[in-house]
Amino acid sequence: MVVLIVIGVMSTALTLGVDSLRARDDTRALQRLRLVLEATAERAAVRGRPLGVEFVTDAYRFAALDLDERWRPLVDPPLFVERILPDGLHWAGLRVAGSREENATRLLFGTEAPEFELRVATPRGEALLVGGANGEVQLRLPGAPAAGALPGPGSG
């Protein structure tokens, strides 16, 4: 009986430990995304050429507008490489200020950064990345206070 109780306690502790590690991986992936979005805004402003971040089913990737006005994949390690989301994370929506589209799939950065809200579903709830016109991106993890609304089309 004692052995069964010890095994039960150990399996519970192991399960909680694995869940904790998974939550840390999710948070780390979201923090990396926040930093990469800020770096994309900065690089687009410095280059003076638009950069795009495309949100595909389980990943995000980058594109640059070249001198021929064509979008080309941007692969510039270590920041600007396609990244696959960890298991349990998926896109819940992207809204760009001034756009009527509620679920955009591409975020464009130019000489000015877009204001946006990117929602990411996690096992613990919805995380929110909020981008400001200054290029700063705030990460609000599940359980944090709700974000303010973005201005709608024609406002501001």
Phi, psi and omega per residue, in radians:
M1 nan -0.796 3.131
V2 -1.079 -0.717 3.129
V3 -1.067 -0.751 3.122
L4 -1.106 -0.687 3.116
I5 -1.139 -0.761 3.121
V6 -1.087 -0.765 3.123
I7 -1.095 -0.726 3.113
G8 -1.093 -0.759 3.119
V9 -1.118 -0.761 -3.127
M10 -1.141 -0.712 3.141
S11 -1.182 -0.626 3.085
T12 -1.127 -0.781 3.124
A13 -1.100 -0.720 3.121
L14 -1.109 -0.765 3.120
T15 -1.076 -0.790 3.116
L16 -1.110 -0.667 3.113
G17 -1.128 -0.747 3.114
V18 -1.141 -0.752 3.095
D19 -1.067 -0.674 3.121
S20 -1.129 -0.747 3.107
L21 -1.115 -0.707 3.133
R22 -1.118 -0.728 3.110
A23 -1.099 -0.671 3.111
R24 -1.145 -0.700 3.096
D25 -1.086 -0.737 3.115
D26 -1.075 -0.814 -3.131
T27 -1.113 -0.733 3.115
R28 -1.087 -0.731 3.126
A29 -1.129 -0.683 3.114
L30 -1.210 -0.667 3.088
Q31 -1.158 -0.677 3.084
R32 -1.088 -0.758 3.115
L33 -1.059 -0.746 3.117
R34 -1.022 -0.836 -3.129
L35 -1.129 -0.686 3.139
V36 -1.168 -0.681 3.101
L37 -1.123 -0.698 3.078
E38 -1.124 -0.730 3.118
A39 -1.138 -0.609 3.110
T40 -1.136 -0.763 3.109
A41 -1.060 -0.786 -3.127
E42 -1.134 -0.781 -3.112
R43 -1.146 -0.704 3.118
A44 -1.101 -0.717 3.136
A45 -1.150 -0.732 -3.125
V46 -1.192 -0.766 -3.135
R47 -1.219 -0.515 -3.050
G48 1.289 0.259 3.123
R49 -2.236 2.464 -3.126
P50 -1.108 2.533 2.998
L51 -2.193 2.562 3.125
G52 -2.171 2.581 3.008
V53 -2.053 2.136 -3.139
E54 -1.847 2.283 -3.135
F55 -1.786 1.840 3.129
V56 -1.743 3.089 -2.979
T57 -0.708 -0.961 -3.066
D58 -2.275 0.429 -3.072
A59 -2.750 3.088 2.962
Y60 -2.426 2.596 -3.105
R61 -2.520 2.955 -2.997
F62 -2.091 2.641 3.072
A63 -2.479 2.640 3.119
A64 -2.191 2.487 3.069
L65 -1.458 2.055 -3.092
D66 -1.508 -3.107 -3.086
L67 -1.154 -0.353 3.089
D68 -1.547 0.184 -3.132
E69 1.081 0.621 3.081
R70 -2.039 2.467 3.081
W71 -1.401 2.203 3.139
R72 -2.163 2.530 3.071
P73 -1.008 2.395 3.090
L74 -1.862 2.055 3.081
V75 -2.229 1.839 -3.092
D76 -2.456 1.462 -3.098
P77 -1.027 2.646 0.086
P78 -1.625 -0.247 -3.054
L79 -1.395 -0.872 -2.942
F80 -1.691 1.193 3.061
V81 -2.253 2.687 3.100
E82 -1.093 2.359 3.137
R83 -2.159 2.377 3.082
I84 -1.646 2.377 3.115
L85 -1.233 2.530 3.056
P86 -1.104 2.728 3.079
D87 -0.951 2.412 3.113
G88 1.688 -0.263 3.082
L89 -1.805 2.440 2.992
H90 -2.707 2.761 -3.090
W91 -1.200 2.333 3.120
A92 -1.932 -0.154 3.086
G93 2.626 2.640 3.085
L94 -2.312 2.240 3.094
R95 -2.225 2.195 3.141
V96 -1.861 2.317 -3.132
A97 -0.989 2.392 3.119
G98 1.484 -0.070 3.140
S99 -1.853 2.514 3.098
R100 -1.431 -0.299 -3.092
E101 -1.289 2.186 -3.106
E102 -1.520 -0.443 -3.094
N103 -2.248 1.109 3.111
A104 -1.143 2.767 3.110
T105 -2.038 -0.088 -3.136
R106 -2.367 2.439 3.107
L107 -2.030 2.147 -3.087
L108 -1.851 2.264 3.096
F109 -1.948 2.323 3.088
G110 -2.231 -2.536 3.107
T111 -1.157 -0.371 3.018
E112 -2.112 2.479 -3.140
A113 -1.375 2.519 3.077
P114 -1.353 2.657 2.966
E115 -1.591 2.293 -3.056
F116 -2.680 2.854 2.965
E117 -2.240 2.104 3.096
L118 -1.985 2.065 -3.134
R119 -1.745 2.341 3.133
V120 -2.215 2.145 3.104
A121 -1.376 2.293 3.079
T122 -2.170 2.908 3.106
P123 -1.060 -0.398 -3.114
R124 -1.708 0.021 -3.105
G125 2.321 -2.912 -3.054
E126 -1.693 2.222 3.033
A127 -1.627 2.673 -3.101
L128 -2.301 2.225 3.008
L129 -1.878 2.156 -3.079
V130 -2.041 2.045 -3.138
G131 -1.726 2.373 3.126
G132 -1.834 2.898 -3.110
A133 -1.112 -0.331 3.115
N134 -1.496 0.005 3.131
G135 1.615 -0.152 3.122
E136 -1.295 2.439 3.118
V137 -2.133 2.215 3.099
Q138 -1.790 2.440 3.093
L139 -1.895 2.174 3.067
R140 -2.018 1.969 -3.112
L141 -1.427 2.810 3.125
P142 -0.937 2.383 -3.135
G143 1.652 -0.208 3.103
A144 -1.391 2.835 3.110
P145 -1.005 2.576 -3.109
A146 -1.143 2.611 3.130
A147 -1.431 2.707 3.031
G148 -1.269 2.795 -3.111
A149 -1.337 2.591 3.023
L150 -1.374 2.678 3.053
P151 -1.139 2.484 3.131
G152 -1.499 -3.130 3.137
P153 -1.030 2.369 3.059
G154 1.411 -0.040 3.133
S155 -1.721 2.823 3.019
G156 1.766 nan nan
